[in-house]
Amino acid sequence: MLLRSFIITGFIQGFFLILLLKSKGKNSVSDTLLMVWLALVSGQLLFYYDNLSAVPLAPKPLQLMGFAMPLLSSSVLYFYIHSFSFRTQSRWSAHWGHLLPYLLYCLVGFWFSFSSVGGISFQYGLPMFGADVPRGLQFALPVPLALIPGFYTFLGLRVLIDYQRQLPENYSYTERINLNWLKWVVLSLLILFVSLFLLIRFGVNFGYVTKEDVFALVGSVLAFYVFFIGFFGLKQTTFFTDIPVTPNPESPPDAKATYKNSGLSQETVDDLFEKLIRHMAAHKPYLDENLSLSTLAQQLDLTTNQLSQVINQKTASNFFNFINNYRVEAVKKKLKDPAYAHYSILAIGYECGFQSKSSFNKVFKQLVGKTPLAYQKS
């Protein structure tokens, strides 16, 4: 009874979060995909809540559609991750093919439900088979519910890893935009799908868990994901501006090969680098904690590709390291300057453009080889 209460709470939360997202006004593609995912998972939770009762109210076709819902919601979650990370604006028509696993699964289930004695019914979230349903189908029916959502979740994890790998090329900070929360959610979902498959296949058969409890536990965990993803997805969308990164990049190639056909000669690159250095010394843009590649490029009347090429070729580094080198040098000077003796070390870090204590200490130690406190005492 307690777990069913968690499940129905998750269902209510899902639709409440949809209303909150809708109230934002103009919704992005990622907002819309998040609302679709929340609606699908809320429907799945409603199936669990109904099917865990002594007498389920939903007819068999709706039970089958609810049972198969992970085949649909997992692909929507993948497209949400992709759109949220890379701000892609692909047309909805490009995604219709991903409905096929869900539709085929339901069609096969409907066929055997209506063409065989007893058909396929559901109790406690688990499929129950009539005598005429082939044994092979009885064994195979749960398999796609682990493999296909697991596959989409793995793709989503790859997207997030690609996204995080490209952040240093475009930003001087990663706090608030690294989507670590979403990466850990996706990793836990991957583990959940594998665990669920093993639980259904072996846990019930060997008595490790009762069939009445399997999907009560699954539904309760899913209710938590509804709140967690919905809350952070709603919160995170308020931070973001467009991030000029490219999905699914190839392995980082040699800088010379990358910019061979860029249109900038070596002489031009040298001149632009001198212009960049003068600008850094005169205007100190690195003191802006939110400095991005696009912002600095606008200040220099360059494109982001041109500025990225100049930094990569002349420093053999990325934008993140280039800017934070300046910040660290500014911190080092202030730590030795008696005029800043009354400042705390963290206050100096903030003064020089760092956003947080953790990033300040991490970057400083990475570039200097010791902590800010150890450097000050040396």
Phi, psi and omega in degrees: 000318181296316180294323177296328177294320176298319183295313181291330175295320177297321177299314180294318178301318182302313182285332175293319178293325175299316179297321178295316178297318181295328183287351178296341183102245180284116182264139175283174177299319180294323176300315181297317179296322177296320178295320178296316179298316179299320179295316181295314182291326176297321175297322178295319178295323178295323175298314179299315182300315180291316187285342177276356178280166181296322180229094179300141182270333184290139176291163184305317180300319179291327176297317179297318179296322177291320179297323183275359187305326178302332178296332181267313184294328181293322178290323177295320178298320178299314180292329174296313180300315181296314181291320181293322182285308188254005178055037180289148183238040184295152181286150180298328182297338181285349186252358186298330181299337181282356172282341188303313180304318180294314182295316180296319179299315180294320180297316178297317179296318178297319182301310182284336177293322186259349184253357182233155181292126180087325177057212180240123175233177183225137177218130184057029179084355182256145178286138175242131189249141173286170185296330185272355180285125183304144181298324180299319179292321179299323179285322189278336188303318180284341188300311180300333181290345173259317186289312185291310175300324177298320178297312180294324179293321176297318177298319178298322178296319178298319179299315181294322178294318176300316181299312182294328178293331183268347181305316181298341178283344188234345184225151177267004179212161176231353178301141176074343182238003183280349178057032177301323180300320181287325178296318180290326175297315181295318178299316180293327176295321178299316178294322181297316181296318178294316180296320180296317179299314180294324181295316181290318186286319187241328185298311181292316183298325183260008173078015179288334179210146179280153181295335178291336187262341187304301186277347170293319176292315180300314180297323179294318177295318180297324177298323176295318179297323178302312181292315186294308181293318180297315182295309182289327176296320177293318182289317185292327183298340180282345181273324200284140160246175182297134181251114186280064177244161186250127180292149175052055180287159174281173177299142184303117180275177176297140185300319180296319179292325182297318188255019183301321183249030184282339182097352177261123177284165179298323178297318178294319178300317179298316180295318180293326178293319176298320177297319179297315181297318178297319180295319180296322181286321186279317188253348178048054181295342181293346177287345176281115184294340180257019183299132178235167178301317182293323178295313180294323178298320178297320179297330182261001184058042178238163170277162178296325178294319179295314180295319178298319179297316181299313181294314182297316184286321187273336182244353184053037182219180177254176184299318181303309182291323180300311182291317184287339170299315177297318180297318180295318178298322178295320178297315181301319179294317182289328178295333180261357184268120180302335180295340180251018183296332181275357177275143170286160180299320181293322178298322177295319177301315177296320180299331184263009171109359179280148185267334185210162179298318183295315180292323178300307181296319182295311182293317181299313181293325180295321185269331184257332180095000177209164181287161177303320179296315179297322179294318181297324182280342184284000000 
